[in-house]
Amino acid sequence: MSKVKFFSGEQIPLEMHKVRIVQKLELPSVEKRLEYMQEAGNNTFLLRNKNVFMDMLTDSGVNAMSDRQQSAMLVADDSYAGSETFYRLEDKIREIFGTRFFLPTHQGRAAENVVARAFVRPNTIIPMNYHFTTTKAHICLNEGLIEEIIIDEGIKVTSNHPFKGNMDIDKLKDIIKKHGKEKVAFVRMEVGANLVGGQPFSLENLRDVRKVCDDNDLLLILDASLLSDNLYFIKEREEQCKSMSIREITRAIADLCHVIYFSARKLGFARGGGICTDNKDLYMKMRDYITLYEGFLTYGGMSVREMEALTVGLEETMDESIISQGPQFIAFMVEELIKKGVPVVTPPGGLGCHVDAMQFLDHVPQSEYPAGALAAALYIASGVRGMERGTMSEQRNPDGTEPLANMELLRLAMPRRVFTLSQVKYAIDRLAWLYENRRLVGGLKFVEEPETLRFFFGRLEATSDWQEKLAKKFREDFPDSL
Ligand SMILES: *Cc1c(COP(=O)(O)O)cnc(C)c1O
């Protein structure tokens, strides 16, 4: 919770920054929103940003930069090879993670490409707490097999488990025993498990995972994209870590992992990505892929300006009053929605507020993509753009059948330092209205379905005229409101 207590007793997060550059927003009328959503094939990825009021699609590459980041960008050292900017970034990573070797990539999935090519062989197994869309795509492309062994609590929508992103250690041991350690390519842990609602793992759990890896000579690879929220949650929720600094927790995590990769579109309020390791052999296994797919070793597809911003952003990630902002705003949104009866993932995680579409739209069958339908409905009702994280985000099986996701979530990401509390309140208000009118919302069906990562470009249409009815009801309830 916020360190500032209000005289009124209200529990609200307080922005610990001031806004000095602004971007004007437009809020189209509900009639226009209906039109834009249908033009976008009911896929929020295909909306034009100029028609979006609050962009809660993702926190990827849209976090606000600080004055210090902006000014660092001006002193970036432009060169193909040997840029001072690279060495500043490498030094910062060495200081924070204690890893000697750093390979820059243009974003997180590019790091995943390199890691998968270097370590995944056909039919090897990669146990992980939970998959992420691009991770899975790269592992599958290299014919590896994913085993998701998040604790059972992890995929329960409502819970009070503080670390729903933990790995089930017994399941990990069982997998290794069943297939033999030779069949396991590496063990992957994801901080702030994205697809289950940005849920953290504990330092203790990571220690236990590492112990099993050591007992079986296995590599432990960390996806650190959502590190900053997880750091905060460890400090807040893990008894043994309360007296540790954010820096100490970061180092404790890093010391347990053989390889760390991340998307700097999330970590470090910047853009780009990278892979860190303290092991020369592992570094050499990956290095050539950087020059092949990304760029020379001192930029890896990032611009030097992005690299300077990242160096400062990583430093800012070590500041508790900066990284607490995201989780506090998310917790506020989650708690207000609970008060209004809207079903959400609990406890509040990182990344954003996750609405449980399976329960919100319990009359829409999973084969009609309730989370996708809810994302479309919310845009029509508010101009707020969220993202479907459910069955649409899954890939079809090789035989063409469709796996149903464990959860149907509408994710409302909270880009860092971007929205004010009144904007967050607006989103809560419109969700509450939509919940009152949920029976008006129907399902969706694909009219164009790409084979890989279909949720990015797929186009869908409503299974009935429910969207027109929803817009009409909005107009009746708000005769003269945008
Ligand atoms: C976003 C993300 C990625 C991919 O990063 P991009 O920069 O978007 O390519 C990988 N893993 C996790 C956990 C992520 O959240």
The ligand as a Gaussian input file, in Angstrom:
#p B3LYP/6-31G(d) Opt

LIG

0 1
 C        6.347000      -9.097000     -23.450000
 C        6.965000     -10.331000     -23.015000
 C        7.846000     -11.026000     -23.837000
 C        8.146000     -10.564000     -25.236000
 O        8.743000      -9.322000     -25.265000
 P        8.580000      -8.327000     -26.533000
 O        9.502000      -7.207000     -26.213000
 O        7.153000      -7.932000     -26.612000
 O        9.016000      -9.092000     -27.727000
 C        8.394000     -12.180000     -23.345000
 N        8.100000     -12.637000     -22.127000
 C        7.261000     -12.003000     -21.296000
 C        6.967000     -12.547000     -19.945000
 C        6.655000     -10.823000     -21.715000
 O        5.801000     -10.197000     -20.892000

